Amino acid sequence: MDRPHRPDLDRPHPRHLPPERTGRLRVPARFSTALGYDAVGLPHEHGERALACLPRAGCVFGDDLRWWWIVPAGSHIGVVWPPSSAYAVGGRLTDPSWTRTHRPHPAGDRPRLIHAPRTGSPYTPPIPLYFLTCRLAGSAPRWTPDPVG
């Protein structure tokens, strides 16, 4: 009996992106990610300010364009993240090749871990991060009772 073909929903589609632009942020193994995880990207210039303002920060990755905050999976449901932010479901960063200039060492500009809590959870609480992101972007928080987001 033939089984129906099911695409692997957990795997990125690298044939559409150059290899150096695909990948998933890797949370250090010492942390449990039982809730799954996504990532919220803020412009690089807001990174240090956001880190200083949040009462608790989980794992944060950074590169020359964005700081990526690890949040529980589904933190985009029911809210509208400001246009200056980026939301990466599953922590998968898919930066199309036309949005960045070519660099001789592409691995050098991949996000690297720049902050991790000493103990506890790898997650930044999404609600304080959401309100701070809205404030930094100069936009009003928007949410919907529709669970689809």
Short mmCIF file of the C-alpha atoms (twelve columns), coordinates in Angstrom:
data_MODEL
# 
_entry.id   MODEL 
# 
loop_
_atom_site.group_PDB 
_atom_site.id 
_atom_site.type_symbol 
_atom_site.label_atom_id 
_atom_site.label_alt_id 
_atom_site.label_comp_id 
_atom_site.label_asym_id 
_atom_site.label_seq_id 
_atom_site.Cartn_x 
_atom_site.Cartn_y 
_atom_site.Cartn_z 
_atom_site.pdbx_PDB_model_num 
ATOM 1   C CA . MET A 1   0.000  0.000  0.000  1 
ATOM 2   C CA . ASP A 2   1.412  3.380  -0.958 1 
ATOM 3   C CA . ARG A 3   1.568  6.023  1.687  1 
ATOM 4   C CA . PRO A 4   0.508  9.546  0.681  1 
ATOM 5   C CA . HIS A 5   3.376  11.977 0.305  1 
ATOM 6   C CA . ARG A 6   3.574  14.497 3.158  1 
ATOM 7   C CA . PRO A 7   5.990  17.375 2.895  1 
ATOM 8   C CA . ASP A 8   8.265  17.724 5.871  1 
ATOM 9   C CA . LEU A 9   6.859  20.830 7.533  1 
ATOM 10  C CA . ASP A 10  9.821  21.174 9.887  1 
ATOM 11  C CA . ARG A 11  12.449 21.437 7.181  1 
ATOM 12  C CA . PRO A 12  13.258 24.737 5.431  1 
ATOM 13  C CA . HIS A 13  13.283 24.743 1.648  1 
ATOM 14  C CA . PRO A 14  16.919 25.498 0.827  1 
ATOM 15  C CA . ARG A 15  16.442 25.179 -2.921 1 
ATOM 16  C CA . HIS A 16  14.797 28.604 -2.845 1 
ATOM 17  C CA . LEU A 17  17.541 30.291 -0.840 1 
ATOM 18  C CA . PRO A 18  21.321 30.179 -0.942 1 
ATOM 19  C CA . PRO A 19  22.730 27.842 1.751  1 
ATOM 20  C CA . GLU A 20  24.252 30.668 3.795  1 
ATOM 21  C CA . ARG A 21  20.866 32.364 4.145  1 
ATOM 22  C CA . THR A 22  18.923 29.388 5.450  1 
ATOM 23  C CA . GLY A 23  19.095 28.025 8.916  1 
ATOM 24  C CA . ARG A 24  17.570 27.912 12.309 1 
ATOM 25  C CA . LEU A 25  18.725 29.696 15.391 1 
ATOM 26  C CA . ARG A 26  20.046 27.010 17.715 1 
ATOM 27  C CA . VAL A 27  19.156 27.420 21.356 1 
ATOM 28  C CA . PRO A 28  21.947 26.044 23.590 1 
ATOM 29  C CA . ALA A 29  21.317 22.416 24.595 1 
ATOM 30  C CA . ARG A 30  21.260 23.233 28.320 1 
ATOM 31  C CA . PHE A 31  17.848 24.902 27.867 1 
ATOM 32  C CA . SER A 32  14.535 23.121 27.471 1 
ATOM 33  C CA . THR A 33  12.458 24.268 24.514 1 
ATOM 34  C CA . ALA A 34  9.419  22.166 25.363 1 
ATOM 35  C CA . LEU A 35  7.118  24.994 24.208 1 
ATOM 36  C CA . GLY A 36  8.792  25.131 20.814 1 
ATOM 37  C CA . TYR A 37  10.287 28.451 19.828 1 
ATOM 38  C CA . ASP A 38  10.074 31.312 17.400 1 
ATOM 39  C CA . ALA A 39  12.240 34.399 17.128 1 
ATOM 40  C CA . VAL A 40  11.440 38.097 17.027 1 
ATOM 41  C CA . GLY A 41  13.953 40.279 15.215 1 
ATOM 42  C CA . LEU A 42  14.486 43.904 16.174 1 
ATOM 43  C CA . PRO A 43  16.681 46.349 14.287 1 
ATOM 44  C CA . HIS A 44  20.276 46.177 15.515 1 
ATOM 45  C CA . GLU A 45  20.181 49.764 16.784 1 
ATOM 46  C CA . HIS A 46  17.417 48.859 19.273 1 
ATOM 47  C CA . GLY A 47  19.066 45.704 20.618 1 
ATOM 48  C CA . GLU A 48  21.000 47.011 23.626 1 
ATOM 49  C CA . ARG A 49  18.189 49.349 24.625 1 
ATOM 50  C CA . ALA A 50  15.652 46.526 24.530 1 
ATOM 51  C CA . LEU A 51  17.921 44.245 26.550 1 
ATOM 52  C CA . ALA A 52  18.304 46.933 29.220 1 
ATOM 53  C CA . CYS A 53  14.548 47.644 29.376 1 
ATOM 54  C CA . LEU A 54  13.194 44.115 29.638 1 
ATOM 55  C CA . PRO A 55  12.706 42.704 33.139 1 
ATOM 56  C CA . ARG A 56  13.868 39.286 31.898 1 
ATOM 57  C CA . ALA A 57  15.549 38.261 28.677 1 
ATOM 58  C CA . GLY A 58  16.018 34.772 27.343 1 
ATOM 59  C CA . CYS A 59  18.421 33.799 24.595 1 
ATOM 60  C CA . VAL A 60  19.248 36.602 22.185 1 
ATOM 61  C CA . PHE A 61  21.128 36.224 18.922 1 
ATOM 62  C CA . GLY A 62  22.591 39.091 16.957 1 
ATOM 63  C CA . ASP A 63  24.078 39.954 13.609 1 
ATOM 64  C CA . ASP A 64  24.818 43.197 11.798 1 
ATOM 65  C CA . LEU A 65  21.132 43.837 10.985 1 
ATOM 66  C CA . ARG A 66  19.001 42.421 13.818 1 
ATOM 67  C CA . TRP A 67  18.911 41.100 17.330 1 
ATOM 68  C CA . TRP A 68  16.762 37.967 17.523 1 
ATOM 69  C CA . TRP A 69  14.829 37.233 20.737 1 
ATOM 70  C CA . ILE A 70  13.729 33.646 21.407 1 
ATOM 71  C CA . VAL A 71  10.032 33.505 22.351 1 
ATOM 72  C CA . PRO A 72  7.608  30.589 22.834 1 
ATOM 73  C CA . ALA A 73  6.147  29.213 19.603 1 
ATOM 74  C CA . GLY A 74  2.972  30.972 18.524 1 
ATOM 75  C CA . SER A 75  3.836  34.355 20.034 1 
ATOM 76  C CA . HIS A 76  2.624  35.972 16.819 1 
ATOM 77  C CA . ILE A 77  -0.924 34.675 17.187 1 
ATOM 78  C CA . GLY A 78  -3.431 37.410 17.891 1 
ATOM 79  C CA . VAL A 79  -0.962 40.325 17.726 1 
ATOM 80  C CA . VAL A 80  0.418  42.456 14.931 1 
ATOM 81  C CA . TRP A 81  4.162  42.896 15.344 1 
ATOM 82  C CA . PRO A 82  5.351  46.316 14.102 1 
ATOM 83  C CA . PRO A 83  6.706  46.536 10.552 1 
ATOM 84  C CA . SER A 84  10.226 47.297 11.805 1 
ATOM 85  C CA . SER A 85  10.339 43.890 13.503 1 
ATOM 86  C CA . ALA A 86  10.640 40.471 11.895 1 
ATOM 87  C CA . TYR A 87  9.039  37.249 13.090 1 
ATOM 88  C CA . ALA A 88  10.695 33.912 12.376 1 
ATOM 89  C CA . VAL A 89  8.460  30.890 12.964 1 
ATOM 90  C CA . GLY A 90  10.525 28.031 14.356 1 
ATOM 91  C CA . GLY A 91  13.501 30.367 14.642 1 
ATOM 92  C CA . ARG A 92  14.118 29.849 10.930 1 
ATOM 93  C CA . LEU A 93  15.823 32.778 9.314  1 
ATOM 94  C CA . THR A 94  15.244 32.976 5.615  1 
ATOM 95  C CA . ASP A 95  16.891 36.109 4.323  1 
ATOM 96  C CA . PRO A 96  16.433 36.211 0.549  1 
ATOM 97  C CA . SER A 97  19.683 36.789 -1.292 1 
ATOM 98  C CA . TRP A 98  18.544 40.083 -2.816 1 
ATOM 99  C CA . THR A 99  18.148 41.778 0.581  1 
ATOM 100 C CA . ARG A 100 21.813 41.648 1.579  1 
ATOM 101 C CA . THR A 101 25.043 42.456 -0.141 1 
ATOM 102 C CA . HIS A 102 27.431 39.624 -0.927 1 
ATOM 103 C CA . ARG A 103 30.187 39.130 1.607  1 
ATOM 104 C CA . PRO A 104 33.310 37.066 1.127  1 
ATOM 105 C CA . HIS A 105 32.706 35.165 4.415  1 
ATOM 106 C CA . PRO A 106 28.933 34.621 4.684  1 
ATOM 107 C CA . ALA A 107 29.223 32.564 7.882  1 
ATOM 108 C CA . GLY A 108 30.651 35.630 9.632  1 
ATOM 109 C CA . ASP A 109 27.404 37.554 9.456  1 
ATOM 110 C CA . ARG A 110 25.144 34.775 10.745 1 
ATOM 111 C CA . PRO A 111 23.446 35.568 14.030 1 
ATOM 112 C CA . ARG A 112 25.461 34.440 17.033 1 
ATOM 113 C CA . LEU A 113 24.371 34.002 20.634 1 
ATOM 114 C CA . ILE A 114 24.994 37.306 22.425 1 
ATOM 115 C CA . HIS A 115 22.938 36.801 25.586 1 
ATOM 116 C CA . ALA A 116 21.705 33.766 27.512 1 
ATOM 117 C CA . PRO A 117 20.249 33.610 31.000 1 
ATOM 118 C CA . ARG A 118 22.396 31.813 33.533 1 
ATOM 119 C CA . THR A 119 19.503 29.615 34.612 1 
ATOM 120 C CA . GLY A 120 15.870 29.091 33.773 1 
ATOM 121 C CA . SER A 121 14.139 29.478 30.466 1 
ATOM 122 C CA . PRO A 122 15.558 30.402 27.056 1 
ATOM 123 C CA . TYR A 123 12.428 32.433 26.344 1 
ATOM 124 C CA . THR A 124 11.966 36.184 26.541 1 
ATOM 125 C CA . PRO A 125 8.412  36.827 27.771 1 
ATOM 126 C CA . PRO A 126 6.602  37.821 24.563 1 
ATOM 127 C CA . ILE A 127 4.126  40.340 25.994 1 
ATOM 128 C CA . PRO A 128 6.724  42.745 27.465 1 
ATOM 129 C CA . LEU A 129 8.822  42.299 24.299 1 
ATOM 130 C CA . TYR A 130 5.783  43.063 22.144 1 
ATOM 131 C CA . PHE A 131 4.939  46.290 23.970 1 
ATOM 132 C CA . LEU A 132 8.578  47.392 23.979 1 
ATOM 133 C CA . THR A 133 8.875  46.631 20.249 1 
ATOM 134 C CA . CYS A 134 5.769  48.711 19.549 1 
ATOM 135 C CA . ARG A 135 7.141  51.585 21.614 1 
ATOM 136 C CA . LEU A 136 10.532 51.508 19.874 1 
ATOM 137 C CA . ALA A 137 8.777  51.423 16.490 1 
ATOM 138 C CA . GLY A 138 6.467  54.289 17.436 1 
ATOM 139 C CA . SER A 139 3.375  52.225 16.692 1 
ATOM 140 C CA . ALA A 140 0.336  51.433 18.786 1 
ATOM 141 C CA . PRO A 141 -0.074 47.821 19.935 1 
ATOM 142 C CA . ARG A 142 -2.697 45.979 17.883 1 
ATOM 143 C CA . TRP A 143 -4.257 42.634 18.594 1 
ATOM 144 C CA . THR A 144 -7.263 40.715 17.448 1 
ATOM 145 C CA . PRO A 145 -9.605 38.308 19.217 1 
ATOM 146 C CA . ASP A 146 -9.244 36.100 16.122 1 
ATOM 147 C CA . PRO A 147 -6.884 33.256 17.163 1 
ATOM 148 C CA . VAL A 148 -5.431 33.008 13.650 1 
ATOM 149 C CA . GLY A 149 -3.414 36.242 14.057 1 
# 
